[in-house]
Amino acid sequence: MAKATKIIKRLEVTEEEQRTRDLKEVEDALIKNKDALLESLSVINHMHEKGIISLLNGLFGQGDKVLEILVKTADTPETSNTLKNLLLMMGVLGTLDVKQLEPLLLKVNAGAAKVAEHKDTEEKTSYFDLVRALKDPEINRSITLLMTFLKGMGEKTEHKERSTEEFTVQRKDKGKNLG
């Protein structure tokens, strides 16, 4: 019958052998991820050419001073109001129906192009020119569109409005529900 092993000798790896294994492992990883590494190096090279690496190096070197300036800047009433307005505008932008807005924006672009063509004209418009212009179908259509737009702007919208305070409270309430 075999005798029980009481002494276990661990195979000791020399520092040289461990270094060779590590280098082989790194080499295999480099070969496996060759494309990603080359693209990463290309991005880093572009950042270096544009001076972004130097900028980041300076920012990280002076991190405490930069952070202090950012905190002081963020701690002003103007910044607070800007953030509130930005949040409110984002909420309003979310309510816009782009499909309805697209035709109007196309017409605004066409009007801007027409103005750009005739921006340096010295021509004066008389009252009679205005009255005659009403017979032009394009001008008549534009005036009708403008009056319809103004009528829509004049409608009461208080029931749809959200004030900054209500918007902030809604954001805080949503945050509580998530937590």
C-alpha positions as YAML, in Angstrom:
chain: A
units: angstrom
residues:
- id: 1
  name: MET
  ca: [0.00, 0.00, 0.00]
- id: 2
  name: ALA
  ca: [1.15, 3.57, -0.75]
- id: 3
  name: LYS
  ca: [2.30, 5.87, 1.97]
- id: 4
  name: ALA
  ca: [0.53, 9.21, 2.58]
- id: 5
  name: THR
  ca: [2.39, 12.29, 1.42]
- id: 6
  name: LYS
  ca: [3.16, 14.49, 4.35]
- id: 7
  name: ILE
  ca: [5.47, 17.02, 2.78]
- id: 8
  name: ILE
  ca: [4.28, 19.12, -0.14]
- id: 9
  name: LYS
  ca: [6.94, 20.94, -2.05]
- id: 10
  name: ARG
  ca: [5.66, 23.94, -3.94]
- id: 11
  name: LEU
  ca: [7.14, 24.49, -7.32]
- id: 12
  name: GLU
  ca: [8.93, 27.79, -7.03]
- id: 13
  name: VAL
  ca: [8.96, 30.04, -10.06]
- id: 14
  name: THR
  ca: [11.95, 32.27, -10.44]
- id: 15
  name: GLU
  ca: [11.53, 35.95, -11.01]
- id: 16
  name: GLU
  ca: [12.89, 35.53, -14.54]
- id: 17
  name: GLU
  ca: [10.32, 32.81, -15.39]
- id: 18
  name: GLN
  ca: [7.47, 34.90, -13.93]
- id: 19
  name: ARG
  ca: [8.60, 37.89, -16.01]
- id: 20
  name: THR
  ca: [8.67, 35.73, -19.16]
- id: 21
  name: ARG
  ca: [5.13, 34.46, -18.44]
- id: 22
  name: ASP
  ca: [3.86, 37.99, -17.78]
- id: 23
  name: LEU
  ca: [5.43, 39.29, -20.99]
- id: 24
  name: LYS
  ca: [3.85, 36.44, -22.93]
- id: 25
  name: GLU
  ca: [0.45, 37.22, -21.39]
- id: 26
  name: VAL
  ca: [0.78, 40.91, -22.27]
- id: 27
  name: GLU
  ca: [1.94, 40.04, -25.78]
- id: 28
  name: ASP
  ca: [-1.07, 37.76, -26.30]
- id: 29
  name: ALA
  ca: [-3.43, 40.50, -25.10]
- id: 30
  name: LEU
  ca: [-1.78, 43.04, -27.43]
- id: 31
  name: ILE
  ca: [-2.17, 40.72, -30.41]
- id: 32
  name: LYS
  ca: [-5.77, 39.87, -29.48]
- id: 33
  name: ASN
  ca: [-6.73, 43.58, -29.19]
- id: 34
  name: LYS
  ca: [-4.50, 44.93, -31.95]
- id: 35
  name: ASP
  ca: [-7.20, 46.86, -33.87]
- id: 36
  name: ALA
  ca: [-8.65, 48.51, -30.78]
- id: 37
  name: LEU
  ca: [-5.19, 49.51, -29.56]
- id: 38
  name: LEU
  ca: [-4.20, 50.99, -32.91]
- id: 39
  name: GLU
  ca: [-7.40, 53.05, -33.06]
- id: 40
  name: SER
  ca: [-6.93, 54.18, -29.46]
- id: 41
  name: LEU
  ca: [-3.39, 55.28, -30.27]
- id: 42
  name: SER
  ca: [-4.71, 57.16, -33.31]
- id: 43
  name: VAL
  ca: [-7.25, 59.00, -31.12]
- id: 44
  name: ILE
  ca: [-4.57, 59.83, -28.57]
- id: 45
  name: ASN
  ca: [-2.32, 61.12, -31.37]
- id: 46
  name: HIS
  ca: [-5.10, 63.42, -32.64]
- id: 47
  name: MET
  ca: [-5.66, 64.67, -29.09]
- id: 48
  name: HIS
  ca: [-1.94, 65.36, -28.77]
- id: 49
  name: GLU
  ca: [-1.85, 67.25, -32.10]
- id: 50
  name: LYS
  ca: [-4.78, 69.45, -31.03]
- id: 51
  name: GLY
  ca: [-3.19, 70.19, -27.63]
- id: 52
  name: ILE
  ca: [-5.88, 68.40, -25.64]
- id: 53
  name: ILE
  ca: [-3.35, 66.16, -23.90]
- id: 54
  name: SER
  ca: [-1.39, 69.22, -22.71]
- id: 55
  name: LEU
  ca: [-4.63, 70.85, -21.55]
- id: 56
  name: LEU
  ca: [-5.70, 67.75, -19.61]
- id: 57
  name: ASN
  ca: [-2.23, 67.44, -18.15]
- id: 58
  name: GLY
  ca: [-2.42, 71.03, -16.92]
- id: 59
  name: LEU
  ca: [-5.94, 70.52, -15.54]
- id: 60
  name: PHE
  ca: [-4.95, 67.42, -13.61]
- id: 61
  name: GLY
  ca: [-1.74, 69.09, -12.42]
- id: 62
  name: GLN
  ca: [-3.74, 72.01, -11.01]
- id: 63
  name: GLY
  ca: [-6.82, 69.94, -10.14]
- id: 64
  name: ASP
  ca: [-7.53, 71.54, -6.77]
- id: 65
  name: LYS
  ca: [-7.37, 75.08, -8.13]
- id: 66
  name: VAL
  ca: [-9.55, 74.18, -11.14]
- id: 67
  name: LEU
  ca: [-12.10, 72.45, -8.91]
- id: 68
  name: GLU
  ca: [-12.19, 75.45, -6.57]
- id: 69
  name: ILE
  ca: [-12.87, 77.81, -9.51]
- id: 70
  name: LEU
  ca: [-15.60, 75.51, -10.85]
- id: 71
  name: VAL
  ca: [-17.31, 75.29, -7.47]
- id: 72
  name: LYS
  ca: [-17.16, 79.08, -6.96]
- id: 73
  name: THR
  ca: [-18.55, 79.64, -10.45]
- id: 74
  name: ALA
  ca: [-21.34, 77.11, -9.93]
- id: 75
  name: ASP
  ca: [-22.24, 78.70, -6.60]
- id: 76
  name: THR
  ca: [-23.57, 81.96, -8.10]
- id: 77
  name: PRO
  ca: [-27.20, 82.98, -8.53]
- id: 78
  name: GLU
  ca: [-26.62, 83.42, -12.27]
- id: 79
  name: THR
  ca: [-25.48, 79.80, -12.64]
- id: 80
  name: SER
  ca: [-28.39, 78.58, -10.56]
- id: 81
  name: ASN
  ca: [-30.85, 80.54, -12.70]
- id: 82
  name: THR
  ca: [-29.17, 79.31, -15.87]
- id: 83
  name: LEU
  ca: [-29.56, 75.71, -14.76]
- id: 84
  name: LYS
  ca: [-33.21, 76.27, -13.80]
- id: 85
  name: ASN
  ca: [-33.90, 77.94, -17.14]
- id: 86
  name: LEU
  ca: [-32.12, 75.17, -18.98]
- id: 87
  name: LEU
  ca: [-34.24, 72.53, -17.24]
- id: 88
  name: LEU
  ca: [-37.40, 74.50, -17.95]
- id: 89
  name: MET
  ca: [-36.47, 74.93, -21.61]
- id: 90
  name: MET
  ca: [-35.71, 71.21, -21.91]
- id: 91
  name: GLY
  ca: [-39.19, 70.52, -20.54]
- id: 92
  name: VAL
  ca: [-40.73, 72.94, -23.04]
- id: 93
  name: LEU
  ca: [-38.72, 71.46, -25.92]
- id: 94
  name: GLY
  ca: [-40.11, 68.07, -24.97]
- id: 95
  name: THR
  ca: [-43.65, 69.37, -25.46]
- id: 96
  name: LEU
  ca: [-43.00, 70.75, -28.98]
- id: 97
  name: ASP
  ca: [-44.54, 68.76, -31.80]
- id: 98
  name: VAL
  ca: [-41.78, 68.82, -34.39]
- id: 99
  name: LYS
  ca: [-44.07, 67.53, -37.14]
- id: 100
  name: GLN
  ca: [-46.25, 70.61, -36.72]
- id: 101
  name: LEU
  ca: [-43.23, 72.89, -36.42]
- id: 102
  name: GLU
  ca: [-41.41, 71.63, -39.52]
- id: 103
  name: PRO
  ca: [-43.55, 73.40, -42.17]
- id: 104
  name: LEU
  ca: [-43.27, 76.69, -40.26]
- id: 105
  name: LEU
  ca: [-39.48, 76.34, -39.96]
- id: 106
  name: LEU
  ca: [-39.21, 75.62, -43.69]
- id: 107
  name: LYS
  ca: [-41.17, 78.80, -44.40]
- id: 108
  name: VAL
  ca: [-38.97, 80.80, -42.02]
- id: 109
  name: ASN
  ca: [-35.88, 79.47, -43.82]
- id: 110
  name: ALA
  ca: [-37.36, 80.42, -47.21]
- id: 111
  name: GLY
  ca: [-38.16, 83.91, -45.90]
- id: 112
  name: ALA
  ca: [-34.65, 84.29, -44.48]
- id: 113
  name: ALA
  ca: [-33.17, 83.26, -47.84]
- id: 114
  name: LYS
  ca: [-35.33, 85.88, -49.59]
- id: 115
  name: VAL
  ca: [-34.19, 88.56, -47.13]
- id: 116
  name: ALA
  ca: [-30.55, 87.55, -47.67]
- id: 117
  name: GLU
  ca: [-31.00, 88.08, -51.42]
- id: 118
  name: HIS
  ca: [-32.40, 91.60, -50.98]
- id: 119
  name: LYS
  ca: [-30.74, 92.73, -47.75]
- id: 120
  name: ASP
  ca: [-28.87, 95.71, -49.23]
- id: 121
  name: THR
  ca: [-31.74, 97.22, -51.18]
- id: 122
  name: GLU
  ca: [-32.33, 100.95, -50.95]
- id: 123
  name: GLU
  ca: [-35.88, 100.55, -52.26]
- id: 124
  name: LYS
  ca: [-38.56, 102.26, -50.18]
- id: 125
  name: THR
  ca: [-42.06, 100.88, -49.71]
- id: 126
  name: SER
  ca: [-45.04, 103.24, -49.84]
- id: 127
  name: TYR
  ca: [-48.54, 102.75, -48.47]
- id: 128
  name: PHE
  ca: [-49.79, 101.98, -51.94]
- id: 129
  name: ASP
  ca: [-47.05, 99.34, -52.32]
- id: 130
  name: LEU
  ca: [-48.34, 97.68, -49.14]
- id: 131
  name: VAL
  ca: [-51.91, 97.65, -50.40]
- id: 132
  name: ARG
  ca: [-50.82, 96.32, -53.81]
- id: 133
  name: ALA
  ca: [-48.70, 93.65, -52.09]
- id: 134
  name: LEU
  ca: [-51.83, 92.25, -50.43]
- id: 135
  name: LYS
  ca: [-52.94, 91.09, -53.90]
- id: 136
  name: ASP
  ca: [-49.80, 88.98, -54.24]
- id: 137
  name: PRO
  ca: [-50.87, 85.40, -53.23]
- id: 138
  name: GLU
  ca: [-47.54, 84.64, -51.50]
- id: 139
  name: ILE
  ca: [-47.66, 87.79, -49.38]
- id: 140
  name: ASN
  ca: [-51.36, 87.29, -48.63]
- id: 141
  name: ARG
  ca: [-50.66, 83.70, -47.56]
- id: 142
  name: SER
  ca: [-47.78, 84.89, -45.33]
- id: 143
  name: ILE
  ca: [-49.90, 87.58, -43.68]
- id: 144
  name: THR
  ca: [-52.70, 85.07, -43.07]
- id: 145
  name: LEU
  ca: [-50.16, 82.64, -41.60]
- id: 146
  name: LEU
  ca: [-48.71, 85.37, -39.39]
- id: 147
  name: MET
  ca: [-52.16, 86.43, -38.15]
- id: 148
  name: THR
  ca: [-53.04, 82.79, -37.38]
- id: 149
  name: PHE
  ca: [-49.75, 82.44, -35.50]
- id: 150
  name: LEU
  ca: [-50.44, 85.62, -33.53]
- id: 151
  name: LYS
  ca: [-53.94, 84.39, -32.70]
- id: 152
  name: GLY
  ca: [-52.47, 81.15, -31.38]
- id: 153
  name: MET
  ca: [-49.92, 83.12, -29.33]
- id: 154
  name: GLY
  ca: [-52.75, 85.15, -27.85]
- id: 155
  name: GLU
  ca: [-54.61, 82.11, -26.51]
- id: 156
  name: LYS
  ca: [-54.60, 81.58, -22.76]
- id: 157
  name: THR
  ca: [-52.01, 78.98, -21.80]
- id: 158
  name: GLU
  ca: [-51.84, 79.40, -18.04]
- id: 159
  name: HIS
  ca: [-53.18, 75.89, -17.56]
- id: 160
  name: LYS
  ca: [-50.26, 74.52, -19.60]
- id: 161
  name: GLU
  ca: [-47.49, 76.61, -18.03]
- id: 162
  name: ARG
  ca: [-45.04, 75.31, -15.49]
- id: 163
  name: SER
  ca: [-43.14, 77.77, -13.39]
- id: 164
  name: THR
  ca: [-39.52, 77.20, -12.51]
- id: 165
  name: GLU
  ca: [-40.41, 76.43, -8.89]
- id: 166
  name: GLU
  ca: [-43.01, 73.81, -9.88]
- id: 167
  name: PHE
  ca: [-40.55, 72.26, -12.32]
- id: 168
  name: THR
  ca: [-37.85, 72.06, -9.63]
- id: 169
  name: VAL
  ca: [-40.29, 70.52, -7.15]
- id: 170
  name: GLN
  ca: [-41.38, 67.95, -9.74]
- id: 171
  name: ARG
  ca: [-37.72, 67.04, -10.38]
- id: 172
  name: LYS
  ca: [-37.07, 66.64, -6.64]
- id: 173
  name: ASP
  ca: [-40.21, 64.48, -6.25]
- id: 174
  name: LYS
  ca: [-39.10, 62.23, -9.11]
- id: 175
  name: GLY
  ca: [-35.69, 61.86, -7.47]
- id: 176
  name: LYS
  ca: [-37.32, 60.78, -4.20]
- id: 177
  name: ASN
  ca: [-39.37, 58.11, -5.98]
- id: 178
  name: LEU
  ca: [-36.25, 56.73, -7.63]
- id: 179
  name: GLY
  ca: [-34.32, 56.50, -4.35]
...
